[in-house]
Amino acid sequence: MAGAISAKLPWWSWAAPALGVALALGKVSPLSPVGVLMLLVLGVSVFASVLHAEVVAARVGEPYGTLVLAVAITVIETGLILSLMLGGDQPALLRDAVFSTLMIALNGIMGLALVIGGARHFEQGFAARGASAFLTVVITISTMALILPNTTTSEPGPVFAPGQLLFVVVASLVLYAVFLFVMTVRHRNDFLHGHGIEPTGQPPTARITMRALALLVLALLAVVLLAKAMAPALEAGVEMMGAPATVVGVVVAALVLMPEGMSAFRAAQRNQVQMALNLTLGSVLACIGLTIPVVGLWSLWTGQTLLLGLPPTGVVLLALTFLVSALTLATGRTTVLQGAVHLVIFATFLLVSFMP
């Protein structure tokens, strides 16, 4: 893959994001005929971001490469959540988006990646210690942010008192920082695995890598600006369907995870399930480890209330997801069975999202 993408970046990988930024800044109505073009450009920009992220990842190597897209996706989600919250009273948007990210990544993306890889390669191996480290931090931060508010009594409702929210913000940042140190310095080999087909060819040159990095930023900017521009049409569509308001959070999470998902599917198809898991789990951890603190600090600064505690249905699905994920990642080997189980949980999440 590296050898195929190092020579030249295709024209559409920069043309589509540039057009997307122009359309978004041009205040074009998504309800006009141009809205179809905006939707098409949005999809192409997602594929462009995947391509540019893979170029950068091929240059820096693992596990650093998988962090590139994870952090970029977190920037998108945080910016999108803040822009939507500034545009209206949506105190539960952070909760809905983060919960949807967990469900889509841990069940939808990971499940489909394992099915794709297992169907083609029968059985795939990965470093179980690294995957377990990912999941340990994800479970801890998610429980503190999404379940603990339902049990506290300092403030009425599923919300934190300011001091409690500040503690969760600091704890999340500390855990994420320690995890990055462990992943990239102290125990780097725990997140690598020799099983599978390694990329062939020479890595991209420094010039191509820097160009891809700049275009990655442009592509991600196009995605978030187009998504923000189409948000009113999205909310109107959800209301017309009679779906719950939480569906907006599902769409936000699905949109920002598209680049991550595409990269994970392609890695699993190439028998690189380790990279697929690093991408998936890395995006989840970056989301909860960075998005929650940033939006939490913004809430403390502005005084806007954040509804963080999940309803009972969400608590049940989150607990089931964590239990099954722990069993899936415990052995270091995966087949289509584990992927099928996660996909069934994901289908259940979609069902209760549209039919609570």
C-alpha positions as CSV (number, residue, x, y, z in Angstrom):
1,M,0.0,0.0,0.0
2,A,2.8,2.4,0.9
3,G,4.5,1.9,-2.4
4,A,1.3,2.5,-4.3
5,I,0.5,5.8,-2.6
6,S,3.9,7.3,-2.2
7,A,4.5,8.4,-5.8
8,K,1.6,10.7,-6.4
9,L,-1.6,11.9,-4.7
10,P,-4.7,11.7,-6.9
11,W,-6.2,15.0,-8.0
12,W,-9.6,14.2,-6.4
13,S,-8.0,13.9,-2.9
14,W,-7.4,17.7,-2.8
15,A,-10.0,18.9,-5.3
16,A,-13.0,17.5,-3.3
17,P,-11.9,18.9,0.1
18,A,-11.2,22.3,-1.4
19,L,-14.6,22.4,-3.1
20,G,-16.2,21.3,0.2
21,V,-14.7,24.1,2.1
22,A,-15.8,26.6,-0.6
23,L,-19.3,25.3,-0.5
24,A,-19.5,25.4,3.3
25,L,-18.1,28.9,3.5
26,G,-20.3,30.1,0.7
27,K,-23.4,29.6,2.9
28,V,-25.1,27.4,0.4
29,S,-28.4,26.0,1.7
30,P,-28.3,22.2,2.0
31,L,-32.0,22.2,1.1
32,S,-31.3,23.6,-2.3
33,P,-30.3,21.4,-5.4
34,V,-26.7,22.1,-4.5
35,G,-27.3,20.1,-1.3
36,V,-26.9,16.9,-3.3
37,L,-23.5,18.1,-4.5
38,M,-22.5,18.9,-0.9
39,L,-23.5,15.4,0.2
40,L,-21.4,13.9,-2.6
41,V,-18.4,16.1,-1.8
42,L,-18.7,15.2,1.8
43,G,-18.4,11.5,1.0
44,V,-15.4,12.0,-1.3
45,S,-13.7,14.1,1.4
46,V,-14.1,11.3,3.8
47,F,-12.3,8.9,1.4
48,A,-9.7,11.6,0.8
49,S,-9.0,11.9,4.5
50,V,-8.5,8.1,4.7
51,L,-6.0,8.2,1.8
52,H,-4.0,11.0,3.3
53,A,-4.0,9.5,6.8
54,E,-2.7,6.2,5.3
55,V,0.2,8.1,3.6
56,V,1.2,9.7,6.9
57,A,0.8,6.4,8.8
58,A,3.0,4.6,6.2
59,R,5.7,7.1,6.9
60,V,5.7,7.2,10.7
61,G,5.0,3.5,11.2
62,E,3.1,1.7,13.9
63,P,1.8,2.4,16.5
64,Y,2.2,6.1,15.8
65,G,0.4,6.0,12.4
66,T,-2.9,4.8,13.9
67,L,-2.8,7.9,16.3
68,V,-2.8,10.3,13.4
69,L,-6.4,9.7,12.2
70,A,-7.7,9.0,15.7
71,V,-6.6,12.5,17.0
72,A,-7.8,14.1,13.7
73,I,-11.2,12.5,14.1
74,T,-11.4,13.7,17.7
75,V,-10.8,17.2,16.5
76,I,-13.7,16.9,14.1
77,E,-16.1,15.5,16.6
78,T,-15.2,18.1,19.3
79,G,-15.6,20.9,16.8
80,L,-18.9,19.6,15.5
81,I,-20.4,19.0,19.0
82,L,-19.4,22.5,20.1
83,S,-20.7,24.2,17.0
84,L,-24.1,22.4,17.3
85,M,-24.3,23.1,21.0
86,L,-23.6,26.8,20.3
87,G,-26.4,26.8,17.7
88,G,-29.1,25.6,20.1
89,D,-30.0,24.2,23.5
90,Q,-28.7,20.6,23.2
91,P,-27.3,19.7,26.7
92,A,-27.4,15.9,25.9
93,L,-25.5,16.1,22.6
94,L,-22.1,15.2,24.1
95,R,-23.6,12.2,25.9
96,D,-25.4,11.0,22.8
97,A,-22.4,11.5,20.5
98,V,-19.9,9.8,22.8
99,F,-22.2,6.9,23.5
100,S,-22.9,6.5,19.8
101,T,-19.2,6.6,19.1
102,L,-18.7,3.7,21.6
103,M,-21.5,1.7,20.0
104,I,-20.5,2.3,16.4
105,A,-16.8,1.8,16.9
106,L,-16.8,-1.2,19.3
107,N,-19.7,-3.0,17.7
108,G,-20.2,-1.7,14.2
109,I,-16.7,-1.0,13.0
110,M,-14.9,-3.7,15.0
111,G,-17.6,-6.2,14.3
112,L,-17.5,-5.7,10.5
113,A,-13.7,-5.6,10.4
114,L,-13.6,-9.0,12.2
115,V,-16.2,-10.4,9.9
116,I,-14.3,-9.2,6.8
117,G,-10.9,-10.4,8.1
118,G,-12.3,-13.7,9.3
119,A,-14.2,-14.5,6.2
120,R,-11.1,-13.9,4.0
121,H,-8.3,-15.2,6.3
122,F,-10.1,-17.7,8.6
123,E,-8.5,-16.7,11.8
124,Q,-6.5,-13.5,12.7
125,G,-4.1,-12.8,15.5
126,F,-3.3,-9.6,17.4
127,A,-1.5,-8.4,20.6
128,A,-4.0,-9.1,23.4
129,R,-2.1,-7.1,26.0
130,G,-2.3,-3.9,24.0
131,A,-6.0,-4.3,23.1
132,S,-6.7,-5.0,26.8
133,A,-4.9,-1.8,27.8
134,F,-7.0,0.2,25.3
135,L,-10.2,-1.3,26.7
136,T,-9.2,-0.8,30.3
137,V,-8.9,2.9,29.9
138,V,-12.0,3.1,27.7
139,I,-14.1,1.3,30.3
140,T,-12.9,3.5,33.2
141,I,-13.4,6.9,31.5
142,S,-16.8,5.9,30.0
143,T,-18.1,4.6,33.3
144,M,-17.0,7.8,35.1
145,A,-18.5,10.1,32.4
146,L,-21.7,8.2,31.3
147,I,-22.8,6.1,34.3
148,L,-21.5,7.8,37.4
149,P,-23.7,10.9,36.9
150,N,-26.8,8.8,37.4
151,T,-25.7,8.0,41.0
152,T,-24.5,11.3,42.3
153,T,-26.7,13.6,44.4
154,S,-24.9,16.9,44.5
155,E,-26.9,18.1,41.5
156,P,-30.4,17.0,40.5
157,G,-30.6,14.9,37.3
158,P,-27.9,12.9,35.4
159,V,-25.4,15.8,35.7
160,F,-22.2,16.5,37.6
161,A,-21.6,19.3,40.1
162,P,-18.9,21.6,38.8
163,G,-16.2,20.1,41.1
164,Q,-17.2,16.6,40.0
165,L,-17.1,17.5,36.3
166,L,-13.6,19.1,36.8
167,F,-12.3,15.9,38.4
168,V,-13.6,13.8,35.5
169,V,-12.0,16.2,33.0
170,V,-8.6,16.0,34.8
171,A,-8.8,12.2,35.3
172,S,-9.6,11.6,31.7
173,L,-6.7,13.7,30.5
174,V,-4.3,12.1,32.9
175,L,-5.3,8.6,31.9
176,Y,-5.1,9.4,28.2
177,A,-1.6,11.0,28.7
178,V,-0.4,7.9,30.6
179,F,-1.8,5.6,28.0
180,L,0.0,7.5,25.2
181,F,3.3,7.2,27.1
182,V,2.8,3.5,27.5
183,M,1.8,3.0,23.9
184,T,4.5,5.0,22.2
185,V,7.4,4.7,24.7
186,R,7.3,2.3,27.6
187,H,5.5,-0.7,26.2
188,R,5.3,0.0,22.4
189,N,5.7,-3.7,21.5
190,D,2.4,-4.5,23.3
191,F,0.6,-2.7,20.4
192,L,2.4,-4.5,17.6
193,H,1.9,-8.0,16.2
194,G,4.0,-9.9,13.6
195,H,1.0,-11.9,12.4
196,G,-0.3,-10.8,9.0
197,I,0.8,-9.3,5.7
198,E,3.0,-6.3,6.1
199,P,2.9,-3.3,3.7
200,T,5.2,-3.6,0.8
201,G,7.2,-1.0,-1.1
202,Q,9.1,2.0,0.0
203,P,7.5,4.4,2.5
204,P,6.4,7.8,1.2
205,T,9.0,10.5,0.9
206,A,9.1,13.3,3.4
207,R,7.8,15.7,0.8
208,I,4.8,13.5,0.0
209,T,4.1,13.0,3.7
210,M,4.0,16.7,4.5
211,R,1.8,17.3,1.5
212,A,-0.5,14.5,2.7
213,L,-0.6,15.9,6.2
214,A,-1.6,19.3,5.0
215,L,-4.3,17.8,2.7
216,L,-5.5,15.6,5.6
217,V,-6.2,18.8,7.6
218,L,-8.0,20.3,4.6
219,A,-10.1,17.1,4.1
220,L,-11.1,16.9,7.8
221,L,-11.9,20.6,7.8
222,A,-14.1,20.1,4.7
223,V,-15.9,17.2,6.5
224,V,-16.7,19.2,9.7
225,L,-17.7,22.4,7.8
226,L,-20.0,20.5,5.5
227,A,-21.5,18.5,8.4
228,K,-22.1,21.8,10.3
229,A,-23.7,23.3,7.2
230,M,-26.0,20.3,6.7
231,A,-26.9,20.1,10.4
232,P,-30.2,22.0,10.1
233,A,-31.3,19.7,7.3
234,L,-30.3,16.8,9.5
235,E,-32.3,18.0,12.5
236,A,-35.3,18.7,10.2
237,G,-35.0,15.3,8.7
238,V,-34.9,13.6,12.1
239,E,-38.0,15.6,13.2
240,M,-39.9,14.7,10.0
241,M,-39.2,11.0,10.5
242,G,-40.5,11.3,14.1
243,A,-37.2,9.8,15.4
244,P,-35.9,10.7,18.9
245,A,-33.5,13.7,19.2
246,T,-30.7,11.3,20.2
247,V,-30.5,10.2,16.6
248,V,-28.6,13.4,15.9
249,G,-25.8,12.2,18.1
250,V,-25.8,8.9,16.2
251,V,-25.4,10.6,12.9
252,V,-22.7,12.9,14.2
253,A,-20.7,9.9,15.5
254,A,-21.3,7.9,12.3
255,L,-20.1,10.8,10.2
256,V,-16.9,11.4,12.1
257,L,-16.0,7.7,12.3
258,M,-16.4,7.1,8.6
259,P,-12.7,7.7,7.8
260,E,-11.6,5.5,10.7
261,G,-14.0,2.8,9.7
262,M,-12.8,2.7,6.1
263,S,-9.2,2.4,7.2
264,A,-10.0,-0.4,9.6
265,F,-12.0,-2.4,7.0
266,R,-9.1,-2.1,4.5
267,A,-6.6,-3.2,7.2
268,A,-8.6,-6.2,8.1
269,Q,-9.0,-7.2,4.5
270,R,-5.2,-7.1,4.2
271,N,-4.9,-9.4,7.2
272,Q,-3.7,-6.6,9.4
273,V,-6.2,-7.0,12.2
274,Q,-3.7,-5.4,14.6
275,M,-3.9,-2.2,12.7
276,A,-7.7,-2.4,12.4
277,L,-8.0,-2.8,16.2
278,N,-5.5,0.0,16.9
279,L,-7.5,2.3,14.6
280,T,-10.8,1.4,16.2
281,L,-9.8,1.4,19.8
282,G,-7.6,4.4,19.3
283,S,-10.5,6.4,17.9
284,V,-12.7,5.5,20.8
285,L,-10.1,6.3,23.4
286,A,-9.2,9.6,21.7
287,C,-12.9,10.5,21.6
288,I,-13.6,9.9,25.3
289,G,-10.2,10.9,26.5
290,L,-10.1,14.3,24.7
291,T,-13.7,15.2,23.6
292,I,-15.2,14.8,27.0
293,P,-12.5,17.0,28.7
294,V,-12.7,19.8,26.0
295,V,-16.5,20.0,26.0
296,G,-16.5,19.7,29.8
297,L,-14.1,22.6,30.2
298,W,-16.2,24.6,27.8
299,S,-19.3,23.8,29.9
300,L,-17.5,24.9,33.1
301,W,-16.4,28.1,31.3
302,T,-19.9,29.0,29.9
303,G,-22.0,27.6,32.7
304,Q,-24.0,25.4,30.2
305,T,-25.4,22.2,31.8
306,L,-24.3,18.9,30.4
307,L,-26.6,15.9,30.7
308,L,-24.1,13.1,30.9
309,G,-25.8,10.1,32.5
310,L,-27.2,7.5,30.2
311,P,-30.8,6.2,30.4
312,P,-31.2,2.6,31.5
313,T,-31.3,1.2,28.0
314,G,-28.0,2.9,27.2
315,V,-26.4,1.5,30.5
316,V,-27.4,-2.0,29.5
317,L,-26.0,-1.8,26.0
318,L,-22.8,-0.2,27.2
319,A,-22.3,-2.9,29.9
320,L,-23.0,-5.6,27.3
321,T,-20.6,-4.0,24.8
322,F,-17.8,-3.8,27.4
323,L,-18.4,-7.4,28.5
324,V,-18.3,-8.9,25.0
325,S,-15.4,-6.7,24.0
326,A,-13.4,-7.9,26.9
327,L,-14.0,-11.5,25.9
328,T,-13.3,-10.8,22.2
329,L,-9.9,-9.1,23.0
330,A,-8.8,-11.6,25.7
331,T,-7.4,-14.4,23.6
332,G,-5.5,-12.6,20.9
333,R,-7.3,-14.5,18.2
334,T,-10.5,-13.6,16.3
335,T,-12.9,-15.3,13.9
336,V,-16.1,-14.3,12.2
337,L,-18.1,-15.4,15.3
338,Q,-16.8,-12.5,17.4
339,G,-17.5,-10.1,14.6
340,A,-21.1,-11.4,14.2
341,V,-21.8,-11.0,17.9
342,H,-20.7,-7.4,17.8
343,L,-22.7,-6.7,14.7
344,V,-25.9,-8.0,16.4
345,I,-25.2,-5.7,19.4
346,F,-24.8,-2.8,16.9
347,A,-28.1,-3.7,15.2
348,T,-29.7,-3.7,18.7
349,F,-28.3,-0.2,19.3
350,L,-29.7,1.1,16.0
351,L,-33.1,-0.5,16.8
352,V,-33.5,1.2,20.2
353,S,-32.1,4.5,18.9
354,F,-34.9,4.8,16.4
355,M,-37.5,2.8,18.4
356,P,-36.8,3.5,22.1
